[in-house]
Amino acid sequence: MAKIAKKINANLGSFLSHFVSSTHEVFWVRAAASDEFYYVNQAFSDVWGRPVNELLANADVWMNAIVVDDREAYRQHLSRLAQAQSTQCFHLEYRLVRSCGATIRVRESCQPIYAGRQCVAFMGCTYRVGEAPPQGRDDYARQFFQFFIEKSDTVFWVSGFKDQPTVYVNPAYQKVWGKSCESLILDPGSWYESVHEEDRDKISPKKLMDAASHITPPGSTRFRIRRPTGEVRWIREKNFPIRSALGELIGCAGIAEDITEDVRWEAELQQAKLHAEAANQAKSDFLAMMSHELRTPLNAILGMTQILEQSSLTAEQRSQLTVIRQSGSNLLSLLNEILDFTKIEHGNLKLVQERVDLHSLLSGMLSDMAVQAAQKGLSLRQSIDADVAPFIFADSKRLFQILSNLLGNAIKYTKHGYVNFQVTSLHSNSREATLCFTVEDSGIGIEKAKLDSIFGRFQQIESVYQRKHDGVGLGLAIVKELVTRMRGTITVSSEPGVGSQFSVVIPFEVDPFGVSTQPAALEVASAEICEEALYPLTVLVVEDNKINQKISKTLLEQCGCQVTIAENASVALKQSLAQFDIIFMDLGLPDMDGFQATEKIRALDLGRRIPIVAMTAHVFTHDLERCYAVGMDEVIAKPIMREDLLAALKKWSPLVHA
Ligand code: ADP
């Protein structure tokens, strides 16, 4: 007998192993730190209704089958058992949902396994004790919701007040905070200890309570935490109050997301934005500087050309001079387009609202265009409806720019035939009028596929290597921007080889009392040079550049003026200024700049206000605004053109202002 007992004892392990693998109770051994199973017998598949392999591949299968209401109690039992360092077996009953959907009751006996003082695993035996009432729809919904929450990377937590600080936290807490969920259940304040010292004020438990009790409105808070490894993570958390059916505040729930990657992206984006802004600023500074530097020699070329044109020349010399003037003018338009483009990019393009004599604006523009059209042998026809308001409120320079750009293109892209310009009034009353300007040509036309892109920046139909026409493809982009800023629209229709039609519709305020001095149908001025008026005025030109001095002096003398030159501001201020009818002031002067010089002149008591006209290559909006702010009356952009000088003399002549 003793011999048999000894033999059995010697082989007890293998007998028990055989017994355990073939019994109807589920025998299992699983890790304490995770839900991983070291062993489970075949009976699992009978009780859970799922294959053993499924559990070994995914330990969650065990927990997920447990009815939600029982699951947390089960987890807490395990966690308490691990902490208690008890070697005692504990018994528990819970419900689980089999794969067929049936809910059954099981009883479990569980024993912790220690390695030294540390609980490393649990072993146990689970067996079926009976059926449980089937779960309702709410139970399933709760179960699925719990399943979803447990899989989520976002931390969900629920806490009660005082006696039950943390009721629930999902496994994502472990991933995000780097601490176990059990540690939080056992020590509810431990999450706050992880909060970065500098961010603790933002998320103090008092703040949480205030938010929960609606003292402060609920909102999301960003703060940093430090994981036990020292790694810092960014968290975005939102809290909600939980109230009983009676409205009593019973707890608080929250959602916390790890947004470390988003914060890093934001910082990188912010950095990139700062770099881009700095680069853009550098580009603007460069353009402003280039604009100034290019305008200075261009001033010399165009100025001297204008002076030479007034001298006696052979026909051949005059035609050579025309080529120089036209090339200079093209260069100037290009420079102006690039500047406009920069202003648009920086939101610096400002429109003024002034009373415009529409008929005189159109006749001036059509005179210029008629010369260009005539040079190409094209007929420029125009028609302006009799009901078109003669006086409107608009930015006259920009309206001129829109229309002359469209007409200029029509002439540029037409070899034979005609260019038609038409103005109609689509709608008008005593206060406003919607006008339609149409430019039609019989030119090369534009392919349908390219029609949309021509209003884009730097868009040209011709390839860079097969170009027959001048331009950088900015004109229409600027026109479109200007039209849009005037609350208008621009449309185009075109057929290759037949021609194009551009229509601009803009609503304007009108001056109901304005009566046009122009005939309804405009007489397009001929290409002949008109007799220019002379202005016998005494003018002072404050300018340091020798070439510019010569150009201004000669052009002004040709306009009938008597000119004194001051090479800097100090020399100008020493003059008896009251003798001058107008002062022309350069801005960049060696001793003090034109702004300061103007301020000094304005501070003198000269008995009357002498008009001061700035002559500058600085044509950015802020330069212009500063000119007016210091007391200048007008700004003429360099290169100085005879027409601009004549217009300024006409406007500021004391004969006119007397
Ligand atoms: P560009 O300075 O090159 O003329 P625009 O912006 O004024 O630039 O025009 C863009 C492109 O649209 C031009 O390059 C040209 O191909 C096309 N285009 C504009 N107007 C006409 C027109 N009236 N007839 C044919 N093509 C035109």
Residues whose N, C-alpha, C, O or C-beta is under 5 A from the ligand:
A	BS01	ADP	N409 A410 Y413 G443 G445 I446 I454 Q459 Q460 I461 E462 D470 G471 V472 G473 L474 G475 L476 A477 S500
